[in-house]
Amino acid sequence: MVTRTVPAVLLLLLVAAGCANNASETGAAAPAPSPSASDVVDLPVPTAKTTGPAGEPSGRPNAGAKTITGTVTAGVEPNCLLLSDAEGSHLLIFDDPAMRTDAAVGSKVKISGRSEPGMMSTCQQGVPFIVTSVEKG
């Protein structure tokens, strides 16, 4: 019985030693190196992306404000509202969620706000447009 147990124990020890060897090769057991001063990179600070008449940043919060008139349509994703004009399709993002009730699907509206082309959205269509006012029209 002792002769049968020895090979089984020996095999178990070899497997365990192999697993321990893999952990040290992958770096799991070794501590990560600390970053040096040359590894640290300053990232740009995000700012409002408002633009002036020629498309250059103006730095003013109301810069780039415009008014669009049209009929509100539903987007392909739930809760996404669009309004189209000669420039294309605008994804309506309301500054105040209470304004959303005035811009129901199918309603004719006159909205004011500003485009935010760099803004991320899950709606997958239209240029994000921050709505600051809605008039039924």
DSSP file (Angstrom, degrees, kcal/mol; ACC not computed):
  #  RESIDUE AA STRUCTURE BP1 BP2  ACC     N-H-->O    O-->H-N    N-H-->O    O-->H-N    TCO  KAPPA ALPHA  PHI   PSI    X-CA   Y-CA   Z-CA
    1    1 A M     >        0   0    0      0, 0.0     4,-1.5     0, 0.0     3,-0.3   0.000 360.0 360.0 360.0 -34.5    0.0    0.0    0.0
    2    2 A V  H  >  +     0   0    0      1,-0.2     4,-1.8     2,-0.2     0, 0.0   0.874 360.0  55.9 -65.8 -37.1    2.9    2.3    0.7
    3    3 A T  H  4 S+     0   0    0      1,-0.2    -1,-0.2     2,-0.2     0, 0.0   0.797 107.9  48.3 -68.5 -27.4    4.3    1.8   -2.8
    4    4 A R  H  > S+     0   0    0     -3,-0.3     4,-1.0     2,-0.2    -1,-0.2   0.839 111.0  50.4 -78.5 -33.7    1.0    2.9   -4.4
    5    5 A T  H  X S+     0   0    0     -4,-1.5     4,-2.5     1,-0.2     5,-0.2   0.837 100.3  63.4 -74.6 -34.5    0.8    6.0   -2.2
    6    6 A V  H  X S+     0   0    0     -4,-1.8     4,-2.7     1,-0.2     5,-0.2   0.933 103.6  45.8 -61.2 -49.5    4.3    7.3   -2.9
    7    7 A P  H  > S+     0   0    0      0, 0.0     4,-2.5     0, 0.0    -1,-0.2   0.891 113.4  51.0 -62.3 -36.0    3.8    7.8   -6.7
    8    8 A A  H  X S+     0   0    0     -4,-1.0     4,-2.0     2,-0.2    -2,-0.2   0.921 113.2  44.4 -65.2 -42.9    0.5    9.5   -6.1
    9    9 A V  H  X S+     0   0    0     -4,-2.5     4,-2.2     2,-0.2    -1,-0.2   0.901 113.2  51.6 -67.0 -41.4    2.0   11.9   -3.5
   10   10 A L  H  X S+     0   0    0     -4,-2.7     4,-2.0    -5,-0.2    -2,-0.2   0.903 109.8  49.2 -62.2 -42.0    5.0   12.5   -5.8
   11   11 A L  H  X S+     0   0    0     -4,-2.5     4,-2.2     2,-0.2    -1,-0.2   0.906 109.8  51.8 -63.4 -42.5    2.7   13.4   -8.7
   12   12 A L  H  X S+     0   0    0     -4,-2.0     4,-2.2     1,-0.2    -2,-0.2   0.892 109.3  50.1 -62.0 -40.8    0.7   15.8   -6.5
   13   13 A L  H  X S+     0   0    0     -4,-2.2     4,-2.3     2,-0.2    -1,-0.2   0.887 109.4  51.0 -66.4 -39.1    3.9   17.6   -5.4
   14   14 A L  H  X S+     0   0    0     -4,-2.0     4,-2.2     2,-0.2    -2,-0.2   0.903 110.5  48.7 -64.9 -41.3    5.1   17.9   -9.0
   15   15 A V  H  X S+     0   0    0     -4,-2.2     4,-2.1     2,-0.2    -2,-0.2   0.926 112.2  48.6 -64.1 -44.3    1.8   19.4  -10.1
   16   16 A A  H  X S+     0   0    0     -4,-2.2     4,-2.1     1,-0.2    -2,-0.2   0.892 110.9  50.5 -63.3 -39.9    1.8   21.9   -7.2
   17   17 A A  H  X S+     0   0    0     -4,-2.3     4,-1.9     1,-0.2    -1,-0.2   0.883 108.9  52.2 -66.2 -37.7    5.4   22.9   -8.0
   18   18 A G  H  X S+     0   0    0     -4,-2.2     4,-1.8     2,-0.2    -2,-0.2   0.891 109.1  49.5 -64.6 -39.6    4.5   23.5  -11.6
   19   19 A C  H  X S+     0   0    0     -4,-2.1     4,-1.7     1,-0.2    -2,-0.2   0.899 110.2  50.4 -66.2 -40.2    1.6   25.8  -10.6
   20   20 A A  H  X S+     0   0    0     -4,-2.1     4,-1.4     1,-0.2    -1,-0.2   0.870 108.7  53.0 -65.4 -35.7    3.8   27.8   -8.3
   21   21 A N  H  X S+     0   0    0     -4,-1.9     4,-1.6     1,-0.2    -1,-0.2   0.892 106.9  51.9 -66.6 -40.6    6.4   28.2  -11.1
   22   22 A N  H  X S+     0   0    0     -4,-1.8     4,-1.9     1,-0.2     6,-0.2   0.872 104.6  56.7 -64.4 -37.5    3.7   29.6  -13.5
   23   23 A A  H  X>S+     0   0    0     -4,-1.7     5,-1.4     1,-0.2     6,-1.1   0.892 108.3  46.3 -63.0 -38.8    2.6   32.2  -10.9
   24   24 A S  H  <5S+     0   0    0     -4,-1.4     3,-0.3     1,-0.2    -1,-0.2   0.834 110.2  53.9 -74.3 -29.6    6.1   33.6  -10.7
   25   25 A E  H  <5S+     0   0    0     -4,-1.6    -2,-0.2     1,-0.2    -1,-0.2   0.857 108.2  49.2 -70.2 -34.5    6.5   33.6  -14.5
   26   26 A T  H  <5S-     0   0    0     -4,-1.9    -1,-0.2    -5,-0.1    -2,-0.2   0.573 114.3-115.8 -82.1  -8.6    3.3   35.6  -15.0
   27   27 A G  T  <5S+     0   0    0     -4,-0.5    -3,-0.2    -3,-0.3    -4,-0.1   0.536  79.2 126.2  89.1   5.6    4.3   38.2  -12.4
   28   28 A A  S   <S+     0   0    0     -5,-1.4    -4,-0.2    -6,-0.2    -5,-0.1   0.857  80.3  39.4 -65.8 -33.2    1.4   37.3  -10.1
   29   29 A A  S    S+     0   0    0     -6,-1.1    -1,-0.2     2,-0.1    -5,-0.1   0.715 103.8  80.5 -88.7 -21.1    3.7   36.8   -7.2
   30   30 A A  S    S-     0   0    0     -7,-0.3     2,-0.1    -6,-0.1    -5,-0.0  -0.662  86.1-114.1 -88.6 139.8    6.1   39.7   -8.0
   31   31 A P        -     0   0    0      0, 0.0    -2,-0.1     0, 0.0    -1,-0.1  -0.398  35.1-105.0 -69.5 148.6    5.1   43.2   -6.9
   32   32 A A        -     0   0    0      1,-0.1     2,-0.1    -4,-0.1    -5,-0.0  -0.461  39.8-105.0 -71.6 143.5    4.4   45.7   -9.7
   33   33 A P        -     0   0    0      0, 0.0    -1,-0.1     0, 0.0     3,-0.0  -0.403  34.7-113.0 -69.0 146.3    7.2   48.3  -10.3
   34   34 A S        -     0   0    0      1,-0.1     2,-0.1    -2,-0.1     0, 0.0  -0.554  35.0-106.5 -76.3 142.2    6.5   51.8   -9.1
   35   35 A P        -     0   0    0      0, 0.0     2,-0.1     0, 0.0    -1,-0.1  -0.430  32.4-137.3 -69.3 143.0    6.1   54.5  -11.8
   36   36 A S    >>  -     0   0    0     -2,-0.1     3,-1.4     1,-0.1     4,-0.7  -0.455  29.1 -99.2 -91.3 171.8    9.0   56.9  -12.1
   37   37 A A  G >4 S+     0   0    0      1,-0.3     3,-0.5     2,-0.2    -1,-0.1   0.813 124.1  57.1 -61.2 -30.1    8.6   60.6  -12.6
   38   38 A S  G 34 S+     0   0    0      1,-0.2    -1,-0.3     3,-0.0     0, 0.0   0.686 100.6  58.8 -75.9 -16.3    9.1   60.2  -16.3
   39   39 A D  G <4 S+     0   0    0     -3,-1.4     2,-0.4     2,-0.0    -1,-0.2   0.691  84.9  93.7 -82.4 -19.7    6.2   57.7  -16.5
   40   40 A V    <<  -     0   0    0     -4,-0.7     2,-0.4    -3,-0.5     0, 0.0  -0.606  57.3-169.8 -81.7 129.2    3.6   60.3  -15.2
   41   41 A V        -     0   0    0     -2,-0.4     2,-0.4     0, 0.0    -2,-0.0  -0.970  19.9-130.5-121.8 131.0    1.8   62.2  -17.9
   42   42 A D        -     0   0    0     -2,-0.4     3,-0.0     3,-0.0    -2,-0.0  -0.673  23.9-146.7 -78.1 128.1   -0.4   65.3  -17.3
   43   43 A L        -     0   0    0     -2,-0.4     2,-0.0     1,-0.1    -1,-0.0  -0.666  26.1 -97.3 -92.1 151.2   -3.8   64.9  -19.0
   44   44 A P        -     0   0    0      0, 0.0    -1,-0.1     0, 0.0     0, 0.0  -0.364  36.6-116.2 -66.7 147.7   -5.6   67.9  -20.4
   45   45 A V        -     0   0    0      1,-0.1     2,-0.1    -3,-0.0    -3,-0.0  -0.726  33.1-116.5 -83.3 126.7   -8.3   69.4  -18.2
   46   46 A P        -     0   0    0      0, 0.0     2,-0.3     0, 0.0    -1,-0.1  -0.380  38.3-178.8 -66.3 141.4  -11.7   69.2  -19.8
   47   47 A T        -     0   0    0     -2,-0.1     2,-0.2     3,-0.0    12,-0.0  -0.882  39.1 -78.5-132.2 165.3  -13.4   72.4  -20.7
   48   48 A A        -     0   0    0     -2,-0.3     2,-1.0     1,-0.1    11,-0.2  -0.456  39.6-139.7 -64.4 134.5  -16.7   73.5  -22.2
   49   49 A K        +     0   0    0     -2,-0.2     2,-0.3     8,-0.1    69,-0.1  -0.473  42.9 152.3 -98.8  63.1  -16.5   73.0  -26.0
   50   50 A T        -     0   0    0     -2,-1.0     8,-1.3    66,-0.1     9,-0.5  -0.693  27.4-154.6 -90.0 146.8  -18.3   76.1  -27.1
   51   51 A T  B     -A   57   0A   0     -2,-0.3     5,-0.1    12,-0.3    -2,-0.0  -0.902   6.0-136.4-125.6 151.9  -17.4   77.6  -30.4
   52   52 A G    >   -     0   0    0      4,-3.3     3,-1.7    -2,-0.3     6,-0.1  -0.130  50.1 -73.3 -88.8-169.4  -17.6   81.0  -32.0
   53   53 A P  T 3  S+     0   0    0      0, 0.0    -2,-0.0     0, 0.0    -1,-0.0   0.796 132.7  45.2 -62.0 -30.8  -18.8   81.9  -35.5
   54   54 A A  T 3  S-     0   0    0      2,-0.1    -3,-0.0     3,-0.0     0, 0.0   0.349 121.7-102.3 -95.5   7.5  -15.7   80.6  -37.2
   55   55 A G  S <  S+     0   0    0     -3,-1.7     3,-0.1     1,-0.3     0, 0.0   0.412  80.5 131.1  89.9  -2.3  -15.7   77.3  -35.2
   56   56 A E  S    S-     0   0    0      1,-0.1    -4,-3.3    -5,-0.1    -1,-0.3  -0.584  70.5 -92.1 -84.0 149.8  -12.9   78.4  -32.9
   57   57 A P  B     -A   51   0A   0      0, 0.0    -6,-0.3     0, 0.0    -1,-0.1  -0.334  38.0-174.1 -59.8 136.2  -13.4   78.0  -29.1
   58   58 A S        -     0   0    0     -8,-1.3    -7,-0.1     2,-0.2    -9,-0.1   0.695  25.6-137.9-105.4 -24.3  -14.8   81.1  -27.6
   59   59 A G        +     0   0    0     -9,-0.5   -11,-0.1     1,-0.3    -8,-0.1   0.418  65.1 118.7  81.5  -3.7  -14.7   80.2  -23.8
   60   60 A R    >   -     0   0    0      1,-0.1     3,-1.2   -10,-0.0    -1,-0.3  -0.828  64.9-137.8 -98.2 135.3  -18.2   81.7  -23.2
   61   61 A P  T 3  S+     0   0    0      0, 0.0    -1,-0.1     0, 0.0    -2,-0.1   0.835 104.0  45.1 -60.4 -34.4  -20.9   79.3  -22.0
   62   62 A N  T >  S+     0   0    0    -12,-0.1     3,-1.6     2,-0.1    51,-0.1   0.442  84.9 120.5 -90.5   0.5  -23.6   80.8  -24.3
   63   63 A A  T <  S+     0   0    0     -3,-1.2   -12,-0.3     1,-0.3   -11,-0.1  -0.373  74.6  24.5 -64.4 142.5  -21.3   80.8  -27.4
   64   64 A G  T 3  S+     0   0    0      1,-0.3    51,-0.5   -14,-0.2    -1,-0.3   0.538  85.3 156.1  80.9   6.4  -22.7   78.8  -30.2
   65   65 A A  E <   +B  114   0B   0     -3,-1.6     2,-0.3    49,-0.1    -1,-0.3  -0.409  13.3 165.6 -67.1 139.9  -26.3   79.1  -29.0
   66   66 A K  E     -B  113   0B   0     47,-2.9    47,-2.1    -3,-0.1     2,-0.4  -0.958  32.5-123.7-149.6 168.0  -28.9   78.7  -31.7
   67   67 A T  E     -B  112   0B   0     -2,-0.3     2,-0.4    45,-0.2    45,-0.2  -0.953  21.8-170.1-119.0 135.4  -32.6   78.1  -32.2
   68   68 A I  E     -B  111   0B   0     43,-2.7    43,-3.0    -2,-0.4     2,-0.4  -0.976   4.0-161.5-126.5 137.9  -34.0   75.2  -34.1
   69   69 A T  E     +B  110   0B   0     -2,-0.4     2,-0.3    41,-0.2    41,-0.2  -0.956  37.3  93.6-119.5 138.3  -37.6   74.7  -35.2
   70   70 A G  E     -B  109   0B   0     39,-2.3    39,-2.9    -2,-0.4     2,-0.5  -0.988  69.3 -57.6 172.1-168.3  -39.2   71.4  -36.3
   71   71 A T  E     -B  108   0B   0     -2,-0.3    13,-0.5    37,-0.2     2,-0.2  -0.883  48.5-122.4-105.5 131.2  -41.1   68.3  -35.3
   72   72 A V        -     0   0    0     35,-2.4    34,-2.9    -2,-0.5     2,-0.3  -0.519  32.3-171.6 -73.2 133.6  -39.7   66.0  -32.6
   73   73 A T  E     -C   82   0B   0      9,-2.5     9,-2.8    -2,-0.2     2,-0.3  -0.874  25.2-106.3-123.8 158.7  -39.1   62.4  -33.7
   74   74 A A  E     -C   81   0B   0     -2,-0.3     7,-0.2     7,-0.2     2,-0.1  -0.610  31.9-133.5 -83.2 143.0  -38.2   59.2  -31.8
   75   75 A G        -     0   0    0      5,-3.2     5,-0.2     2,-0.3     4,-0.1  -0.286  27.7-102.6 -83.6 176.9  -34.7   57.9  -32.0
   76   76 A V  S    S+     0   0    0     47,-0.3    48,-0.1    -2,-0.1    -1,-0.1   0.738 106.2  63.6 -74.4 -22.7  -33.8   54.2  -32.6
   77   77 A E  S >  S-     0   0    0     46,-0.4     3,-1.3     1,-0.1    -2,-0.3  -0.735 102.9 -89.3 -99.5 151.6  -33.0   53.8  -29.0
   78   78 A P  T 3  S+     0   0    0      0, 0.0    -1,-0.1     0, 0.0     3,-0.1  -0.269 108.2  11.9 -59.1 144.0  -35.5   54.1  -26.1
   79   79 A N  T 3  S+     0   0    0      1,-0.2     2,-0.5    -4,-0.1    44,-0.1   0.651  92.5 131.4  64.5  20.1  -36.0   57.6  -24.7
   80   80 A C    <   -     0   0    0     -3,-1.3    -5,-3.2    -5,-0.2     2,-0.4  -0.909  37.0-167.5-105.3 125.4  -34.0   59.3  -27.5
   81   81 A L  E     -C   74   0B   0     -2,-0.5    11,-2.8    11,-0.5     2,-0.3  -0.910   3.1-167.5-114.6 140.4  -35.6   62.4  -29.1
   82   82 A L  E     -CD  73  91B   0     -9,-2.8    -9,-2.5    -2,-0.4     2,-0.3  -0.889  12.4-169.4-126.0 154.1  -34.4   64.0  -32.3
   83   83 A L  E     - D   0  90B   0      7,-1.9     7,-2.4    -2,-0.3     2,-0.3  -0.976  16.4-154.2-140.9 128.6  -35.1   67.2  -34.1
   84   84 A S  E     + D   0  89B   0    -13,-0.5     2,-0.2    -2,-0.3     5,-0.2  -0.775  20.3 158.2-108.3 149.2  -33.8   67.8  -37.7
   85   85 A D  E >   - D   0  88B   0      3,-2.3     3,-1.1    -2,-0.3   -15,-0.0  -0.747  62.5 -68.2-143.7-165.6  -33.0   70.9  -39.6
   86   86 A A  T 3  S+     0   0    0      1,-0.3     3,-0.1    -2,-0.2    -2,-0.0   0.761 130.3  55.6 -63.9 -25.3  -30.9   71.9  -42.6
   87   87 A E  T 3  S-     0   0    0      1,-0.3     2,-0.3     3,-0.0    -1,-0.3   0.651 118.6-101.2 -82.0 -16.4  -27.7   71.0  -40.7
   88   88 A G  E <   -D   85   0B   0     -3,-1.1    -3,-2.3     2,-0.0     2,-0.4  -0.929  60.0 -21.3 132.9-158.1  -28.8   67.5  -39.9
   89   89 A S  E     -D   84   0B   0     -2,-0.3    38,-2.4    -5,-0.2     2,-0.5  -0.764  51.2-157.2 -97.5 134.7  -30.3   65.6  -37.0
   90   90 A H  E     -De  83 127B   0     -7,-2.4    -7,-1.9    -2,-0.4     2,-0.6  -0.945  11.7-139.9-114.5 129.1  -29.9   66.9  -33.4
   91   91 A L  E     -De  82 128B   0     36,-2.0    38,-3.1    -2,-0.5     2,-0.6  -0.786  26.8-131.4 -84.8 119.8  -30.2   64.6  -30.3
   92   92 A L  E     + e   0 129B   0    -11,-2.8     2,-0.5    -2,-0.6   -11,-0.5  -0.635  29.1 176.3 -83.6 119.6  -32.1   66.5  -27.7
   93   93 A I  E     - e   0 130B   0     36,-2.7    38,-3.3    -2,-0.6     2,-0.4  -0.984  25.3-136.8-121.3 117.6  -30.6   66.6  -24.3
   94   94 A F  E     - e   0 131B   0     -2,-0.5    38,-0.1    36,-0.2    36,-0.1  -0.603  12.3-155.0 -88.0 129.8  -32.5   68.7  -21.9
   95   95 A D  S    S+     0   0    0     36,-2.8    -1,-0.2    -2,-0.4    37,-0.1   0.868  98.3  30.7 -61.5 -38.6  -30.8   71.1  -19.4
   96   96 A D  S >  S-     0   0    0     35,-0.4     3,-2.3     1,-0.1     4,-0.4  -0.983  79.2-146.2-123.6 116.4  -33.9   70.7  -17.3
   97   97 A P  G >  S+     0   0    0      0, 0.0     3,-1.3     0, 0.0     4,-0.3   0.742  95.5  70.1 -56.4 -24.0  -35.7   67.3  -17.5
   98   98 A A  G >  S+     0   0    0      1,-0.3     3,-1.0     2,-0.2     4,-0.3   0.777  88.0  65.2 -64.5 -25.2  -39.1   69.1  -17.0
   99   99 A M  G X  S+     0   0    0     -3,-2.3     3,-1.2     1,-0.2     4,-0.5   0.726  82.5  78.3 -68.8 -20.1  -38.7   70.6  -20.5
  100  100 A R  G X  S+     0   0    0     -3,-1.3     3,-1.1    -4,-0.4    -1,-0.2   0.809  83.4  62.7 -59.8 -30.8  -39.0   67.1  -21.9
  101  101 A T  G X  S+     0   0    0     -3,-1.0     3,-0.5    -4,-0.3    -1,-0.3   0.808 100.0  53.5 -66.7 -28.2  -42.8   67.1  -21.5
  102  102 A D  G <  S+     0   0    0     -3,-1.2    -1,-0.3    -4,-0.3    -2,-0.2   0.588 105.7  56.7 -79.6  -9.8  -43.0   70.1  -23.9
  103  103 A A  G <  S+     0   0    0     -3,-1.1    -1,-0.2    -4,-0.5    -2,-0.1  -0.402  74.2 159.9-120.2  54.6  -41.1   68.1  -26.5
  104  104 A A    X   -     0   0    0     -3,-0.5     3,-2.2     1,-0.1   -32,-0.3  -0.365  55.3 -79.7 -73.4 156.5  -43.1   65.0  -27.0
  105  105 A V  T 3  S+     0   0    0      1,-0.3   -32,-0.2   -34,-0.1    -1,-0.1  -0.347 119.8  20.1 -57.2 130.6  -42.8   62.8  -30.1
  106  106 A G  T 3  S+     0   0    0    -34,-2.9    -1,-0.3     1,-0.3     2,-0.2   0.220  93.9 125.5  93.7 -12.7  -44.8   64.4  -32.9
  107  107 A S    <   -     0   0    0     -3,-2.2   -35,-2.4   -36,-0.1     2,-0.5  -0.559  60.8-127.2 -82.8 144.1  -45.0   67.9  -31.4
  108  108 A K  E     +B   71   0B   0    -37,-0.2    29,-3.0    -2,-0.2     2,-0.3  -0.783  41.7 171.1 -88.0 128.3  -43.8   71.0  -33.3
  109  109 A V  E     -BF  70 136B   0    -39,-2.9   -39,-2.3    -2,-0.5     2,-0.5  -0.908  38.0-143.1-138.1 161.6  -41.3   72.9  -31.2
  110  110 A K  E     -BF  69 135B   0     25,-2.7    25,-2.0    -2,-0.3     2,-0.3  -0.980  33.0-174.3-123.0 113.2  -38.9   75.8  -31.3
  111  111 A I  E     -BF  68 134B   0    -43,-3.0   -43,-2.7    -2,-0.5     2,-0.4  -0.825  13.4-158.1-113.9 150.2  -35.9   74.9  -29.1
  112  112 A S  E     +BF  67 133B   0     21,-2.2    20,-3.0    -2,-0.3    21,-1.5  -0.938  40.4  92.8-121.6 148.4  -32.8   76.9  -28.1
  113  113 A G  E     -BF  66 131B   0    -47,-2.1   -47,-2.9    -2,-0.4     2,-0.3  -0.974  61.9 -78.0 166.6-153.4  -29.5   75.6  -26.9
  114  114 A R  E     -BF  65 130B   0     16,-1.6    16,-2.6    -2,-0.3     2,-0.2  -0.995  32.7-112.3-144.8 147.9  -26.1   74.6  -28.2
  115  115 A S  E     - F   0 129B   0    -51,-0.5    14,-0.3    -2,-0.3     3,-0.1  -0.550  19.9-170.0 -77.6 143.4  -24.5   71.7  -30.1
  116  116 A E    >   +     0   0    0     12,-3.1     3,-1.9    -2,-0.2   -66,-0.1  -0.661  10.5 172.9-130.6  74.2  -22.0   69.5  -28.2
  117  117 A P  T 3  S+     0   0    0      0, 0.0    -1,-0.1     0, 0.0    12,-0.1   0.721  76.3  54.9 -61.4 -21.9  -20.6   67.3  -31.0
  118  118 A G  T 3  S+     0   0    0    -69,-0.1     2,-0.2    -3,-0.1     9,-0.0   0.492  81.9 114.0 -88.5  -2.9  -18.0   65.7  -28.6
  119  119 A M    <   -     0   0    0     -3,-1.9     2,-0.2     9,-0.1    -3,-0.1  -0.459  66.3-125.2 -74.5 138.3  -20.5   64.5  -26.1
  120  120 A M        +     0   0    0     -2,-0.2     2,-0.3     2,-0.0    -1,-0.1  -0.549  35.1 171.9 -80.4 146.7  -20.9   60.7  -25.6
  121  121 A S        -     0   0    0     -2,-0.2     3,-0.3     1,-0.0     0, 0.0  -0.990  39.6-143.2-152.1 154.0  -24.4   59.3  -25.9
  122  122 A T  S    S+     0   0    0     -2,-0.3   -42,-0.1     1,-0.2    -1,-0.0   0.393  86.7  87.7 -95.0   1.4  -26.1   55.9  -26.1
  123  123 A C  S    S-     0   0    0      2,-0.1   -46,-0.4     1,-0.1   -47,-0.3   0.689  78.4-149.8 -78.9 -18.2  -28.6   57.1  -28.6
  124  124 A Q        +     0   0    0     -3,-0.3     2,-0.3   -48,-0.1    -1,-0.1   0.573  65.4  66.8  64.6  12.5  -26.4   56.3  -31.6
  125  125 A Q  S    S+     0   0    0      1,-0.2    -2,-0.1   -48,-0.0   -48,-0.1  -0.985  76.7  27.2-158.3 152.8  -27.7   59.0  -33.8
  126  126 A G  S    S-     0   0    0     -2,-0.3   -36,-0.3   -36,-0.1    -1,-0.2   0.290  81.8 -80.6  79.3 152.0  -27.8   62.8  -34.1
  127  127 A V  E     -e   90   0B   0    -38,-2.4   -36,-2.0     1,-0.1    -9,-0.1  -0.783  56.3-105.1 -85.2 125.4  -25.4   65.4  -32.8
  128  128 A P  E     -e   91   0B   0      0, 0.0   -12,-3.1     0, 0.0     2,-0.4  -0.271  39.3-169.0 -54.6 132.6  -26.0   66.0  -29.1
  129  129 A F  E     -eF  92 115B   0    -38,-3.1   -36,-2.7   -14,-0.3     2,-0.7  -0.977  16.8-140.8-129.8 114.3  -27.8   69.3  -28.6
  130  130 A I  E     -eF  93 114B   0    -16,-2.6   -16,-1.6    -2,-0.4     2,-0.5  -0.670  21.2-146.9 -78.8 112.7  -28.2   70.8  -25.0
  131  131 A V  E     +eF  94 113B   0    -38,-3.3   -36,-2.8    -2,-0.7   -35,-0.4  -0.703  26.7 171.0 -87.2 123.8  -31.7   72.2  -24.9
  132  132 A T  E     +     0   0B   0    -20,-3.0     2,-0.3    -2,-0.5   -19,-0.2   0.626  69.5  14.6-104.8 -19.1  -32.0   75.3  -22.7
  133  133 A S  E     - F   0 112B   0    -21,-1.5   -21,-2.2     2,-0.0     2,-0.4  -0.987  59.0-161.0-155.0 149.4  -35.6   76.3  -23.7
  134  134 A V  E     - F   0 111B   0     -2,-0.3     2,-0.4   -23,-0.2   -23,-0.2  -0.998   5.6-175.7-132.0 131.6  -38.6   74.8  -25.4
  135  135 A E  E     - F   0 110B   0    -25,-2.0   -25,-2.7    -2,-0.4     2,-0.2  -0.997  26.7-127.9-124.4 130.4  -41.5   76.6  -27.0
  136  136 A K  E       F   0 109B   0     -2,-0.4   -27,-0.3   -27,-0.2   -33,-0.1  -0.548 360.0 360.0 -71.7 139.5  -44.4   74.7  -28.5
  137  137 A G              0   0    0    -29,-3.0   -28,-0.3    -2,-0.2    -1,-0.1   0.441 360.0 360.0-150.4 360.0  -45.0   76.0  -31.9
